[in-house]
Amino acid sequence: MATLYRVEPFTGIVVFTDDGVLDYQDWEETFLEALADPEVKRPRRFLSDRRGLTHPISLGTIEQGRQFLERHSMQLQDVRWAMLSRPDSSLASTAQLIEDFVRPTLIHFRAFTDLTKALRWLFPYYDDDEIAKLGDWVDSGAGGRISHADEKQPKDGAHRD
């Protein structure tokens, strides 16, 4: 399945989602596309919503991701990145390993099993109402811009909405 991302217009938060199995190559292509997206505002806030994954992330994929983040750590030093998983998923237990892998880089990364807690960490100055609205937007899967990295983009590089 494809990794998708969308950008919430007001906050600029980038939400990455995957359904089924996480494919590293697809993730990397989508991630690089999001980094180049002019709608992504600084400071950059990423939420990897992995609640839709049905298969665990392999250690090989985690290692590839770690190497990618090391190679791009200077480019990502302003990123605050939360990973969200279901509490009952194997990914929740793998999250600590991912945090340990990312810790030596310049990236601020934390894993969560609660969307509200993840959003509070990403946006510590937002009040309860703002966090609730942002949580509703994340859960709705609608709004903002959606990118489909597995589809061919138009020649001018524009996204398909």
C-alpha positions in Angstrom: 0.0 0.0 0.0 1.1 3.6 -0.5 2.3 6.1 2.0 0.3 9.3 1.7 0.8 12.7 3.2 -1.4 15.7 3.7 -0.8 19.2 5.0 -3.2 21.0 7.3 -3.4 24.5 5.8 -3.4 26.6 9.1 -0.8 24.8 11.2 1.2 23.2 8.4 1.3 19.9 10.2 2.2 17.0 7.8 0.3 13.8 8.5 1.8 10.6 7.0 -0.5 7.6 6.8 -0.1 4.0 5.6 -2.6 1.3 5.2 -1.5 -2.3 5.5 2.2 -2.8 5.1 4.8 0.0 5.2 7.0 -0.1 2.1 10.3 1.7 2.8 11.0 2.9 -0.8 7.5 4.3 -1.0 7.9 6.0 2.4 11.2 7.6 1.4 9.8 9.0 -1.9 6.7 10.4 -0.1 8.8 11.8 2.7 11.2 13.6 0.3 8.1 14.9 -1.6 6.7 16.3 1.7 10.0 18.0 2.6 10.0 19.8 -0.8 6.3 20.8 -0.5 6.1 24.7 -0.2 2.9 24.3 2.0 4.9 22.7 4.8 5.5 25.5 7.3 8.4 26.0 9.6 8.9 24.9 12.3 8.0 21.6 10.7 5.7 19.3 12.6 5.2 15.7 11.4 2.8 13.1 12.5 3.2 9.6 11.3 -0.2 8.0 11.9 0.6 4.3 11.9 -2.8 3.3 13.3 -3.8 1.8 9.9 -0.8 -0.6 9.7 -1.9 -4.2 9.8 1.7 -5.7 9.7 4.6 -4.9 11.9 7.5 -2.7 10.6 10.4 -5.0 9.9 13.8 -4.4 11.6 15.3 -4.0 8.1 12.8 -1.1 7.3 13.6 0.5 10.7 17.3 0.3 9.9 16.8 1.8 6.4 14.8 4.6 8.0 17.5 5.2 10.6 20.2 5.5 7.9 17.9 7.9 5.9 17.4 10.1 8.9 21.2 10.1 9.7 21.9 11.2 6.1 19.3 13.9 6.3 19.7 15.0 9.9 20.9 18.5 9.1 17.9 19.0 6.8 15.6 17.8 9.5 17.0 19.4 12.6 13.9 21.7 12.9 11.5 18.8 12.7 9.3 17.8 15.6 8.0 14.4 14.7 5.5 12.2 16.5 4.7 8.6 15.5 1.2 7.4 16.5 0.3 3.7 16.7 -2.5 1.7 18.2 -1.8 0.6 21.8 -2.5 -3.0 21.0 -0.3 -3.2 17.9 3.2 -4.6 17.7 4.4 -1.2 16.5 3.7 0.2 19.9 6.3 -2.1 21.4 8.7 -1.3 18.5 8.3 2.4 19.1 11.0 2.5 21.8 13.5 0.9 19.5 12.7 3.6 16.8 13.1 6.3 19.4 16.5 4.9 20.4 17.6 4.8 16.7 16.5 8.4 16.2 17.9 9.8 19.4 21.5 10.4 18.1 20.2 12.5 15.2 19.2 16.1 15.5 15.5 15.2 15.0 13.0 15.6 17.9 11.1 12.3 17.7 8.6 10.6 20.1 6.2 7.7 19.8 2.6 7.9 21.1 -0.4 5.7 21.3 -2.8 8.6 22.1 -3.5 11.2 19.4 -4.2 14.1 21.8 -0.9 13.5 23.7 1.0 13.4 20.4 -0.6 16.7 19.3 0.1 18.4 22.6 3.7 17.4 22.3 3.8 18.7 18.7 2.0 22.0 19.6 2.7 22.7 23.3 1.2 26.2 23.2 -2.2 25.2 21.7 -5.2 25.2 24.0 -7.6 22.3 24.4 -10.0 23.5 21.7 -7.2 23.9 19.1 -5.9 20.4 19.9 -9.4 19.0 19.7 -10.0 20.6 16.3 -6.6 19.4 15.0 -7.4 15.9 16.3 -10.7 15.9 14.5 -8.9 16.9 11.3 -6.3 14.1 11.7 -9.0 11.5 12.4 -11.3 12.7 9.5 -8.6 12.0 6.9 -10.1 15.0 5.0 -9.0 18.5 4.3 -5.7 19.9 3.5 -3.7 18.6 0.6 -3.3 14.9 -0.1 -0.3 13.5 -2.0 -0.3 10.1 -3.7 3.3 9.2 -4.2 2.4 6.1 -6.1 0.5 7.9 -8.8 2.3 9.7 -11.6 2.4 13.4 -11.1 1.6 15.9 -13.8 4.6 17.1 -15.8 4.6 20.5 -14.1 5.1 18.8 -10.7 1.7 19.9 -9.3 -0.1 17.6 -6.8 -3.3 15.9 -7.6 -5.9 16.9 -5.1 
